[in-house]
């Protein structure tokens, strides 16, 4: 099998974390990168999972405000075209 070398620059701490996770899952970092690259070529999409991300204070506050607005009936309208959305944004 022909191979090419791909060299990337990354934070050493990140590299160690990735290497540890890859080992725990039974993979090499190289095999994970190759699988990701094949997926990118096949689907032309980039997918990231942020399952254990903790929302920032800004996001938490925004979500709480949204819930309050929904309870008060202050819900943004839906639009069928971009022009209507732009017109509504300009009026706000």
KAPECOR-V992635 format. One line per field, one symbol per residue. psi: psi as a letter, one per 20 degrees, with the letter a starting at -180 (. if undefined). burial: I if it has 24 or more other ideal C-beta (glycine too) atoms within 12 Angstrom, else O. A space follows every 10 residues. Layout:
# KAPECOR-V992635
psi: ???
burial: ???
This chain:
# KAPECOR-V992635
psi: pqqqpopqpr phgggggggg ggghikrqhg hggggghggg ggikqppqpl gjppqrgggg gggggggggg hijmpqrqqi rhgggggggh i.
burial: OOOOOOOOOO OOOOOOOOOO OOOOOOOOOO OOOOOOOOOO OOOOOOOOOO OOOOOOOOOO OOOOOOOOOO OOOOOOOOOO OOOOOOOOOO OO
